[in-house]
Amino acid sequence: MSDLFRLATALRSAPDASLGLVVHERSLALSDYKDFFDLANAILAPKSQALTVAAITNPMLTSLRALASSEKVSKEQLQLLSSEFLIWSVEEPGVYDWVKDRLTESPRTSSLSVVGEDANLPDQNAIDLDCGIHAFEAIQAVTELIFDLDQHLVREVAKGSLGLPDIKRTSAHLGKSKDYVKTIFELAKVAGLISSNEKRFQPTALADSWITATPKARWLILCEAWLSLLGPSGAKEVLLQLNQNKSSSLKKLIQSAFPFASLAPASRINRLAEMADQIGLSSASFRASWLPEVLANKLAAAAKSLESRLPAQQDRIIIQADLSIITPGPLVSSLEVQLRKFADTESIGLATSYRISPLSISCGLEEGMTEQQIRLLLQKLNGTGLPQPVDYLIRETAERFGRLKIQATTKGSLLISSDELLAKQITMDSKLKSLMLGNSSSGITSPLDAQALYHALRESGYLAILVDDDGKVIAPSSIHKSPNESAVFLEQIERLRAQDVEMADAAPASDMERKILLALKTKSLLQVQINANGKFMDFLLEPIGMANGRLRARDRKADIERTLPVSAITSILIG
């Protein structure tokens, strides 16, 4: 029987959790596949195979080689190998042929040797201090990413990737490298804080929990995401390597725990050490004192160890006449959430710089805040009255708010303005030609959907707002919340299972026909048994085609072409 058929069968009977793991690790999109055979075919592609093998740990490798030699393996290991789709099943623990072939490719199979402690290791306290700063910066970066997706139209390119312009913009805003942005983005996706919906990245409903959570709780979310990428087996093996060699870098420990990782540069395994540096589990690959607790899944204890290394939170700001706001330290989460509704960050760090503008104040009003609430919050945090330019900006923006409304229509969107001069300015603005604006008796029309028009106008400096059919303001954050990755995945799995059942029920001989079509597609041989008037006969066939319920194939033994009715076939094996 071919690997493809066995794998499709295993996928069909696998629980959702196992399917979710394999789909994420191989960077697959369930929406691209009609059924489990298509999914199996994608998993068996060379690139996907390399990613699969890269996640094999030393104990898994030992078990696979034992199975290949017909030796006994513990049930725990069989369950792990089955969940990774490296063997057919726990009940029938055979290793896939492609796995056996791949196991011969790696020259590295041994564990790290134990060496003496390096006397030149940095002071552990200094490492922990650096890790605390890294954790704080990662928390800030994810928070900025969530707010950015609320305020910008960020498209999905390729499979689950950010476009280069968005990466560059975020990189400049955070003051970090483009690779840092990609890593933080991946962690946020794995944590379920952002997801793609209709080819657009949006914060999920879980992002609300992140925004209101404490820094410690936010860091725990990042740790859980990192651990999920490492996997339970990987975490256990890296911890074992760490206990054997406390002086080795985290990168080397991971390389030793996953002997095949070097064969797949794109594997998540090769990014784990860098991710650990960015979220405060290590610094320059020197481990934080709480890393063993994280690897052992004792996250509460690890968070307690980290907490004292995080910068202390503040409840004061400094408002300046140039419309900028300075925080001498990170704001308390509840205050930060309120301030971010109507202020944009200019630079983030221990001392974050914000700026208010007509657009940012408009955002606060869209989110349901009143002019008075904005004033009172700024006065409370500033500890004194507002500079005159700030006071004037808030008042003027509140007066202009709602003059430019966007409403969705069946053919695109409708722009309604209570200011005739403003409407005239928009239709004559050469920068807005791509919006294909046109005049009508109801207002200004555009074939773009309402959200696209909204973001385009605001990026051009116009204080447009979205309204529903009743004229009620729609807050940007309310329309950008999408289901988390888990919810989207479960919907896709449900679709895949439903289609699989529908195909299986299509005709009594559908399973036989499915195997024949699969053999034709993969150019595999068929071992066929037929019942000819009570006489059973076996054939080894090379399928040529199938039509009208009959299989046409070449008999390899007799070297002749045969035509057999599918209804006469009693059993069929691929390979």
Buried (B, 14 or more C-beta within 10 A) or exposed (E): BBBBBBBBBBBBEBEEEBBBBBBBBBBBEBEEBEBBBBBBBBBBEEEBBBBBBBBBBBBBBBBBBBBEEEEEBEEEBBBBBBBBBBBBBBEEBBBBEBBBEBBEEBEEEEBBEEEEEEEEEEEEEEBBBBBBBBBBBBBBBBBBBBBBBBBBBBEBEEEBBBBEEBBEBBBEBBEBEBEBBBBBBBBBBBBBBBBBBEEBBBBBBBBBBBBEBBBBBBBBBBBBBBBBBBBEBBBBBBBBBBEBBBBBBBBBBBBBBBBBBBBBEEBBBBBBBBBBBBBBBBBEBBBBBBBBBBBEBBBEEBBEBBBEBBBEBBEBBBBBEEBBBBBEBBBBBEBBBBBBBBBBBEEBBBBBBBBBBBBBBBBBBBBEBEBEBBBEBBEEBBEEEBBEBBEEBBEEBBEBBBBBBBBBBEEBBBBBBEEEEBBEEBBEBEEBEEBEBEEEEEBBBBBBBBBBBBBBBBEEEBBBBBBEEEEEBBBBBEBBBBBBBBBBBBEBBEBBBEBBEEBEEEEEBEEBBBBBBBBBEBEBBBBBBBEEEEEEEEBBBBBEEBEEEEBBBBBEEEEEEBEBEBEBBEEBBBB
